[in-house]
Amino acid sequence: MAHSPDTLDPVDWSAFRQQMHALVDACLDQLQDVRAHPWRPLDESARELVALGDAQMGVGLAATANELLTNILPHHSGNTHPRFFGWVQGTGTMAGLMAEVVAATMNSNCGGREHGAIHVEREVIRWCAACFGLPATTSGVLTTGTSQATVIALATARLQALGGDSRRQGIHGGPRLTMYAAEGVHNAIVKAAELIGIGSEALRCIPVDPASGSMDPERLAEAVRRDRGAGLLPFCVVGTAGSVDRGSFDRLDLLAELCAAEGLWFHVDGAFGAWARLAEAPWSDLVRGIDRADSLALDFHKWMFVQYDCGLILIRDEAKHRAAFAARPAYLAVQGAGLGGGDPWYCDYGTDLSRSFRALKVWATLRAYGSEQLGAAITRNCRLAALMAQLVEAAPELELVARVDANVCCFSVVGEGVEVVNAGVVARLQLSGCAVFSTTRIDGRTVMRAAIVNHRTSVEDVHFAIRGVVEAVRGSSGG
Ligand SMILES: *Cc1c(COP(=O)(O)O)cnc(C)c1O
């Protein structure tokens, strides 16, 4: 399976073909037998296996294929496993796997120009805008994730608030912008506020209703009034669909109302929770009002189960979106015909010029399963979170610490000073291969948390995982 040092391509294609088939088979073996392949803590020897040294001399394709299979593939982080509930990590689909092979073969640069991949991305964006009830004129661009999508949204909102010259002159000397989000808003919003130059202090964190975890609209209106009174320029409200800690939903319809009345940009962080839109009622009702967003950021790599990385920003007003990012120096001029055509170019909608063919794994996932089956998987995840809550409440050692609205279940060991126990149980179950929970802080204490964005999880998996928690608690209290 030698390769030519001149072209870097194989000399013996039939040998390479065989090696590639074997590699695909090994990948499929791992996925077909997914329960036998939980996460693996990395030991020192595994780290040494990936050392590159100075990488002056290569080892060739055959040796590299072997290393990929023996040194890399086994050391996945486990989020393909049915009992992985940690953080908010998607599982990956088989349709996405097929798409990744094809996308790597095509190696398309999706910054713009006229070629097939661009039309796939347009179709994915068109479908998403329709899915969320946004107008057909909505623009968008696939991103690395919600973090990048948020920066694009807030930069667009900032330009809308400050006017065209702010792209050239920056924001100093202008009015002081302020924006608003619920307490506990994802750090991606904080980072975006820093990156667009208004600073994280300009992000006002509005108290939430303790039972629902939703931003209090009256406190929001008050904060906007106060800032206006102080001569500041409120410009944007961020509503969260699915908060990262307890999975709660802001009342998007009420926030949309307030934004319309106050002339504020309404951005929705729907990283995972936006997809409740595809679930059955009552879960689909959680995102009522999402169709009124000026911008919507979301991920495919969480609750649409698509391979990493893949997010999206949708912007209701295409002209505002383009105004914030478009620029065509001479080397990117649009041609009337040929590969240089195909306006609009995605580089005019975001920060990146060179971009991968992310859209294909979304397209293939939608094409293979359809929104109906994906929605059913999302509904199942909500039912499993409700089941988990029931099992927690039935266990004398455990208590729920927040209402379960959709797919996130936060719970704790009962009693005083159990924070260390909570964290210890989470670590123990991770190491034993039983289940992966993560921790978060609710009402100031460290608790256990499951965010179920896993199309492989079964009812038995949830029973097994909570039984594991109870046994671990008993084990730790028994000394
Ligand atoms: C995950 C998440 C983000 C950040 O998204 P990335 O895709 O990780 O960049 C933002 N907001 C919420 C609510 C999230 O769950």
The ligand as a Tripos MOL2 file, in Angstrom:
@<TRIPOS>MOLECULE
LIG
   15    15     1     0     0
SMALL
NO_CHARGES

@<TRIPOS>ATOM
      1 C1        -23.9730   23.8840   24.2460 C.3       1 LIG1
      2 C2        -24.6370   25.1760   24.4440 C.ar      1 LIG1
      3 C3        -24.1000   26.3560   23.9140 C.ar      1 LIG1
      4 C4        -22.7870   26.3620   23.1890 C.3       1 LIG1
      5 O1        -22.9090   25.6240   22.0090 O.3       1 LIG1
      6 P1        -21.6270   24.9580   21.3030 P.3       1 LIG1
      7 O2        -22.2380   24.2100   20.1770 O.co2     1 LIG1
      8 O3        -21.0030   24.0490   22.3140 O.co2     1 LIG1
      9 O4        -20.7350   26.0450   20.8800 O.co2     1 LIG1
     10 C5        -24.8100   27.5180   24.0940 C.ar      1 LIG1
     11 N1        -25.9830   27.5360   24.7570 N.ar      1 LIG1
     12 C6        -26.5170   26.4230   25.2940 C.ar      1 LIG1
     13 C7        -27.8260   26.5080   26.0290 C.3       1 LIG1
     14 C8        -25.8620   25.2000   25.1620 C.ar      1 LIG1
     15 O5        -26.3990   24.0820   25.6930 O.3       1 LIG1
@<TRIPOS>BOND
     1     1     2 1
     2     2     3 ar
     3     2    14 ar
     4     3     4 1
     5     3    10 ar
     6     4     5 1
     7     5     6 1
     8     6     7 2
     9     6     8 1
    10     6     9 1
    11    10    11 ar
    12    11    12 ar
    13    12    13 1
    14    12    14 ar
    15    14    15 1
@<TRIPOS>SUBSTRUCTURE
     1 LIG1         1 GROUP 0 **** ****
